[in-house]
Amino acid sequence: MSQLRMRVALLLLVLCAATLQAQGVATMSTNEAISADSLYRLVHTRLTKRHYRIDQSDSGAHRLVVRPADQNTKVEVRITAHADSSAIAVQPIGASDMIQGMTAVLTVMHDATFAAPGEPEPPAPAGELPRAQWRPELFVTSTGKLWMARGGLYAADSLRGHWRRISGIERDSVQSEELLIGINMAFVDDTTALLGLPDRFGRGSLQLFRTSDRGATWSGIPRSNLAWVDEMAATGKSVWVFGTEWENDTTRRATFLRSRDGGSTWEQLPLPQRLNDVDHLYRVSPATAYVAAAGFDKGPFLWRTADSGKSWSVVPTPFEQGVHHIPDSGVHVEEIAVVGHWLVVSEYGAAFVTRSDSVHWRRLERIEHVAADTVRNQLFVLTDAHDAEMLDSNLTVLWRTKDRIPGGNENDVEKVLARDCTGFVSVTSSKVYEARNGVLQLVRPKP
């Protein structure tokens, strides 16, 4: 909280105190948008760090009796649950006069509800996203946990859980304004993750970071020529990173970094001269993967490796096979998924499928976006009408949501993900939809 905001809030508390004093009631209360359990723990921690004497504490009743460090008046702090929010009420116990009581109440309310410098923000209520105006960059881990960049980095066990802000990376000179749509992440397990950034300050700046403690602390991975991280993915401890490096003072081209130990050590592998401008990486297994290129040099647009990146072969795209038209300014392969024997891509607003062992594309009618559910060997899709569907390995519809994502520019699709029979759709307005067993649920950002 800024100093100006704190002073304004403190002034309001003073005015409130004066009104209550005139009424002969030395009690103050306010509402906080977090659960009673979380607020109790937060208040207890804040007051303890500010050297309060804690005379009584009851976590079950969400009640504290405390005394400020420089005062002797006892003050009761009581927290009451109201759905996903809580009310905190503060009143003196046995104050000798009203002024003394109000001074103690004002002090306790301030210290209980205002964060100390450097203190992380409290978690958002369950089912709500952290407050931000940025478009979301959404990620799902191999165990179904969610991470999101929205003018800061956040993590949650599920969309219905509490989001925690990942602040450790800011101690490594990565500002919140850099953690936006366009960043990349790879997850080795629930404790180890890697973060890749687009161009920051030109040559020599760190673009790649690693955490092994769920984001509490991060370490930069120095790569002197790495100018931009384009895509990254992990399969267990096997981590692949595609980026852009400086070839000379004016030219940049694609680079491929590979780690076998979760990002502790790295090796650089050569790429074919024509494999450049990587936009998307999809790993089928530790050895097999597809990458899509933007094709600023007119293609090829899709590549495949089956030997852990030692060699690459070109896979013709629907456009290159003549079954799809893309204007000169259009995008090529945007999404890749493998389910059963099928290779599926989305290309310039349409989806196409082929057997992965013999490439002959055909269009999947009505479908615009695809994402593989590798746990269930299923395919999550979004239609041109924004219906969400789950398909089995034979591309037969298992379920379709009754509701659909509304139209409009604010609901333009940013990303489609799937994990363990659940689909996730993030849209431009920073909303995230969850689709499961035919039910579509909107997870609303905080107002």
C-alpha positions in Angstrom: 0.0 0.0 0.0 1.4 3.4 -0.9 2.1 6.0 1.8 -0.6 8.4 0.4 -3.2 5.6 0.4 -2.2 4.7 4.0 -2.5 8.3 5.1 -6.0 8.6 3.5 -7.2 5.4 5.1 -5.8 6.4 8.5 -7.6 9.8 8.2 -10.8 7.9 7.6 -10.2 5.8 10.6 -9.6 8.9 12.7 -12.9 10.4 11.5 -14.7 7.2 12.2 -13.2 7.1 15.7 -14.3 10.7 16.4 -17.9 9.8 15.4 -17.9 6.7 17.6 -16.5 8.7 20.5 -19.3 11.2 20.2 -21.7 8.3 20.4 -20.0 6.9 23.4 -19.0 3.6 21.6 -15.3 2.8 21.4 -15.6 0.1 18.7 -14.3 0.0 15.1 -15.0 -2.6 12.3 -14.2 -3.1 8.7 -14.5 -5.8 6.0 -11.7 -7.7 4.3 -12.0 -9.7 1.1 -10.3 -12.9 2.5 -11.5 -15.8 4.5 -11.7 -15.7 8.3 -9.0 -18.3 8.8 -6.6 -16.4 6.5 -7.4 -13.1 8.0 -6.9 -14.4 11.6 -3.5 -15.8 10.7 -2.6 -12.6 8.8 -3.6 -10.4 11.8 -1.8 -12.6 14.3 1.4 -12.5 12.2 1.2 -8.7 11.7 0.7 -7.9 15.4 3.4 -10.3 16.5 5.9 -8.8 14.1 5.0 -5.4 15.5 5.9 -6.6 19.0 2.3 -6.7 20.4 1.7 -8.5 23.7 -0.8 -11.4 22.9 -2.7 -12.0 26.1 -5.3 -14.4 24.5 -5.5 -16.1 21.1 -8.3 -18.5 19.9 -7.9 -19.6 16.3 -11.2 -21.5 16.4 -13.2 -18.5 17.5 -10.9 -16.1 15.4 -10.4 -14.0 18.5 -7.4 -12.2 20.0 -6.8 -10.0 23.1 -3.8 -7.9 22.6 -1.9 -4.8 23.9 0.2 -2.5 21.6 3.8 -2.4 22.5 3.8 1.1 23.9 0.3 1.0 25.6 -1.3 -1.0 28.4 -4.9 -1.0 27.2 -6.2 -4.4 26.3 -8.0 -4.6 23.0 -10.2 -7.5 21.7 -9.9 -8.4 18.0 -12.7 -10.5 16.7 -13.1 -11.8 13.1 -16.4 -13.0 11.7 -16.8 -15.0 8.5 -19.1 -13.7 5.8 -19.0 -16.1 2.8 -15.6 -15.5 1.1 -15.0 -12.3 3.1 -14.6 -11.4 6.7 -15.5 -8.6 9.2 -12.9 -7.5 11.7 -14.1 -5.7 14.8 -11.8 -4.1 17.4 -12.9 -2.8 20.8 -11.0 -1.9 24.1 -11.3 -4.0 27.3 -11.4 -2.1 30.6 -10.0 1.3 29.3 -9.8 3.9 32.0 -11.2 6.6 29.7 -12.7 6.9 26.2 -9.7 8.7 24.7 -7.3 6.0 25.9 -9.6 3.3 24.6 -10.0 5.0 21.2 -6.3 5.5 20.9 -5.6 1.8 21.5 -8.4 0.8 19.1 -7.2 3.1 16.3 -3.6 1.7 16.7 -4.7 -1.9 16.7 -7.0 -1.5 13.7 -4.3 0.2 11.7 -1.7 -2.4 12.5 -4.1 -5.3 11.9 -5.3 -4.1 8.5 -2.4 -2.3 6.9 0.5 -4.3 5.6 4.0 -3.5 6.8 6.6 -2.4 4.2 7.6 -5.4 2.1 4.7 -7.6 3.4 3.1 -9.7 0.6 -0.5 -9.1 -0.3 -3.1 -11.4 1.4 -4.5 -14.1 -0.8 -7.6 -13.4 -3.0 -10.8 -15.2 -1.9 -11.3 -18.7 -3.3 -12.5 -18.7 -6.9 -11.3 -15.2 -7.6 -8.3 -14.0 -9.6 -5.8 -11.5 -8.3 -6.6 -7.8 -9.0 -5.1 -6.7 -12.3 -6.0 -5.0 -15.6 -3.6 -7.1 -17.7 -4.4 -9.8 -20.2 -3.7 -13.2 -18.6 -0.9 -15.6 -19.5 -2.1 -18.9 -18.1 -0.1 -22.1 -17.3 -1.0 -25.5 -15.9 1.5 -27.8 -14.3 1.8 -31.6 -14.7 -0.2 -32.0 -11.4 -2.9 -29.6 -12.4 -1.7 -26.5 -10.4 -2.1 -23.1 -12.1 0.2 -20.2 -12.6 -0.7 -16.9 -14.2 1.1 -13.7 -15.3 -1.0 -10.6 -15.1 1.3 -7.7 -14.2 2.8 -10.0 -11.6 3.2 -13.8 -11.2 0.6 -15.8 -9.2 0.0 -19.5 -8.4 -3.0 -21.5 -7.1 -3.8 -25.1 -6.5 -6.9 -24.7 -8.6 -9.2 -22.0 -10.0 -11.4 -22.4 -6.9 -8.4 -22.0 -4.6 -6.5 -19.0 -3.3 -4.0 -17.3 -5.5 -0.7 -16.4 -3.9 1.6 -13.7 -5.3 5.1 -14.9 -6.3 7.3 -12.0 -5.1 10.7 -13.7 -5.0 11.5 -12.9 -8.6 11.1 -9.2 -7.9 14.1 -9.4 -5.6 16.1 -10.5 -8.7 15.3 -7.2 -10.6 12.3 -8.6 -12.5 9.5 -6.0 -12.1 5.8 -6.8 -12.1 5.3 -4.9 -15.4 7.5 -7.5 -17.1 5.4 -10.4 -16.0 2.7 -10.1 -18.6 1.3 -12.1 -21.5 4.2 -13.2 -23.6 6.3 -14.8 -20.9 7.0 -18.5 -20.9 7.2 -21.1 -18.1 8.2 -24.8 -17.8 7.4 -26.9 -14.7 9.7 -29.7 -13.6 7.6 -30.6 -10.6 5.5 -28.7 -8.0 8.6 -27.1 -6.5 10.9 -26.5 -9.5 9.9 -24.1 -12.4 11.6 -22.0 -15.0 10.6 -18.6 -16.3 11.5 -17.1 -19.6 11.2 -13.5 -20.5 11.0 -11.6 -23.8 13.4 -8.9 -24.7 14.2 -6.8 -21.6 17.0 -4.3 -21.9 18.9 -5.5 -24.9 22.1 -7.6 -24.8 23.5 -8.9 -21.6 20.3 -8.9 -19.5 19.0 -12.1 -17.9 16.1 -13.7 -19.7 15.9 -17.1 -18.0 15.2 -17.8 -14.2 14.8 -20.9 -12.1 13.1 -21.6 -8.7 13.3 -24.8 -6.7 11.1 -23.6 -3.8 7.7 -22.9 -5.4 8.8 -19.3 -6.3 10.0 -18.1 -3.0 13.4 -17.4 -4.4 14.8 -17.4 -8.0 18.2 -17.6 -9.6 19.1 -16.2 -13.0 20.6 -18.5 -15.6 23.3 -16.5 -17.4 23.3 -17.0 -21.2 25.3 -14.2 -22.7 23.8 -14.2 -26.1 20.2 -15.0 -25.2 18.1 -12.0 -26.1 14.5 -13.5 -26.0 12.9 -16.7 -24.7 10.3 -17.8 -27.3 9.1 -21.1 -25.9 9.9 -23.7 -23.3 8.5 -26.9 -21.9 9.5 -29.7 -19.4 8.9 -33.4 -19.4 10.1 -34.4 -16.0 13.6 -33.2 -15.6 14.1 -32.8 -19.3 13.7 -29.1 -20.0 13.8 -27.5 -23.5 14.1 -23.8 -24.2 13.8 -22.1 -27.6 15.0 -18.5 -27.7 16.6 -15.9 -29.9 20.3 -15.1 -29.7 22.5 -12.5 -31.2 24.3 -13.8 -34.2 26.1 -10.5 -34.7 25.5 -6.9 -33.8 22.4 -6.6 -36.0 21.1 -10.2 -36.5 19.3 -12.6 -34.2 18.3 -16.2 -34.8 16.8 -19.2 -33.0 18.8 -21.1 -30.4 17.9 -24.4 -28.7 18.9 -25.0 -25.0 18.4 -28.4 -23.3 18.7 -29.5 -19.7 18.6 -33.1 -18.4 18.5 -32.2 -14.7 15.6 -29.8 -14.3 17.5 -26.7 -15.3 20.6 -27.0 -13.2 23.0 -27.4 -16.2 22.5 -26.7 -19.9 23.8 -27.6 -23.3 23.2 -25.9 -26.6 22.2 -27.9 -29.7 22.5 -26.8 -33.3 19.3 -26.1 -35.3 18.7 -26.4 -39.1 19.4 -23.0 -40.7 15.7 -22.7 -41.8 14.3 -23.4 -38.3 13.9 -19.9 -37.0 11.3 -17.6 -35.3 9.9 -20.4 -33.0 6.4 -19.6 -31.9 5.2 -22.8 -30.2 6.8 -26.0 -28.7 4.8 -29.2 -28.0 6.5 -32.2 -26.4 5.0 -35.6 -27.0 7.6 -37.4 -24.9 11.2 -36.8 -23.7 12.5 -37.5 -27.2 9.7 -36.5 -29.5 8.4 -32.9 -30.1 7.0 -30.5 -32.6 7.8 -26.8 -33.0 6.0 -24.2 -35.0 7.7 -21.3 -36.6 6.3 -17.9 -37.4 7.8 -18.2 -40.9 8.9 -14.7 -41.5 11.3 -16.2 -44.1 8.3 -18.0 -45.7 8.7 -21.3 -43.9 8.9 -24.2 -43.3 6.4 -23.6 -40.5 6.3 -27.0 -38.6 9.1 -29.2 -37.6 9.5 -32.6 -35.7 12.2 -34.4 -33.8 12.2 -37.9 -32.5 15.7 -38.0 -31.1 15.7 -35.3 -28.4 16.5 -32.5 -30.8 19.6 -34.0 -32.4 17.9 -33.9 -35.8 14.8 -32.2 -37.2 12.4 -33.0 -40.1 9.9 -30.7 -41.8 6.2 -31.5 -41.4 4.0 -30.0 -44.1 1.2 -27.8 -42.7 -2.4 -27.6 -44.0 -1.4 -24.3 -45.7 1.7 -26.0 -47.3 -0.5 -28.9 -48.5 -3.0 -26.5 -50.1 -6.0 -27.3 -47.8 -6.0 -23.9 -46.1 -5.5 -20.4 -47.3 -3.6 -17.9 -45.2 -3.1 -14.3 -46.3 0.4 -12.8 -46.3 -0.3 -11.1 -43.0 -1.9 -14.2 -41.4 -0.4 -16.5 -38.7 0.4 -20.1 -39.3 0.4 -23.0 -36.8 -0.7 -21.5 -33.4 -1.6 -24.7 -31.4 -0.4 -28.3 -31.5 -1.8 -31.4 -29.9 -1.3 -35.1 -30.1 -4.0 -37.5 -29.0 -4.0 -41.2 -29.9 -2.7 -41.6 -33.5 -3.7 -38.0 -34.4 -1.7 -34.9 -34.8 -4.0 -31.8 -34.5 -3.1 -28.2 -35.2 -4.9 -24.8 -35.3 -3.8 -22.6 -38.1 -5.2 -19.1 -38.8 -8.5 -19.7 -37.0 -9.2 -23.3 -38.1 -8.3 -26.7 -36.8 -6.9 -29.6 -38.9 -6.1 -33.2 -38.1 -3.9 -35.9 -39.7 -2.5 -39.3 -38.6 0.9 -38.5 -37.1 2.6 -41.3 -39.2 1.3 -40.1 -42.6 0.6 -36.4 -43.0 -2.6 -35.8 -45.0 -4.6 -32.9 -43.4 -8.3 -32.6 -43.2 -10.3 -29.9 -41.5 -12.1 -30.3 -38.2 -15.3 -28.4 -38.9 -16.4 -25.8 -36.4 -13.3 -26.1 -34.2 -11.0 -23.1 -33.7 -8.8 -24.0 -30.7 -7.2 -27.2 -29.5 -5.3 -28.4 -26.4 -4.2 -32.0 -25.5 -5.2 -33.6 -22.2 -2.2 -35.8 -21.8 -3.4 -37.4 -18.6 -6.6 -38.8 -20.2 -5.3 -39.0 -23.8 -8.1 -36.6 -24.8 -8.5 -33.4 -26.9 -10.1 -30.3 -25.5 -11.5 -28.0 -28.2 -13.3 -24.7 -28.5 -15.6 -24.2 -31.4 -16.2 -21.1 -33.5 -19.3 -20.5 -31.4 -17.3 -20.7 -28.2 -18.7 -24.0 -27.1 -16.2 -26.1 -25.2 -16.0 -29.9 -25.9 -13.9 -32.8 -24.8 -13.0 -35.5 -27.5 -11.7 -39.0 -26.9 -8.7 -40.5 -28.7 -10.9 -41.3 -31.7 -12.0 -37.7 -31.8 -15.5 -38.6 -30.7 -17.3 -36.0 -28.5 -17.4 -37.1 -24.8 -19.2 -34.0 -23.6 -20.1 -30.5 -24.7 -20.8 -27.6 -22.4 -24.4 -26.4 -22.3 -23.3 -22.8 -21.9 -20.8 -21.0 -24.1 -18.3 -18.2 -23.7 -19.9 -14.9 -24.7 -18.8 -13.2 -27.8 -17.2 -9.7 -28.1 -13.7 -8.4 -28.2 -13.3 -8.6 -24.5 -13.8 -12.4 -24.8 -11.2 -13.0 -27.5 -9.5 -16.2 -26.6 -5.9 -15.9 -25.4 -5.1 -19.5 -24.5 -6.7 -22.9 -24.3 -5.2 -25.5 -21.9 -6.3 -29.0 -20.7 -5.5 -31.2 -17.8 -7.1 -34.4 -16.4 -10.5 -34.0 -18.1 -10.7 -30.3 -17.4 -10.3 -27.5 -20.0 -9.2 -23.9 -19.3 -9.9 -20.9 -21.5 -8.3 -17.5 -20.7 -9.7 -14.5 -22.6 -8.6 -10.9 -23.2 -10.6 -9.4 -20.4 -8.5 -11.4 -17.9 -11.4 -13.8 -17.2 -10.7 -17.5 -17.1 -13.3 -20.2 -17.8 -13.1 -23.8 -16.6 -14.9 -26.6 -18.5 -15.4 -30.0 -16.9 -18.0 -32.7 -17.6 -20.1 -30.4 -19.6 -20.2 -27.6 -17.1 -18.7 -24.2 -18.0 -17.7 -22.0 -15.0 -16.4 -18.4 -15.1 -13.8 -17.5 -12.6 -14.3 -13.7 -12.2 -11.5 -11.3 -11.4 -11.8 -9.2 -8.3 -13.6 -5.9 -9.0 
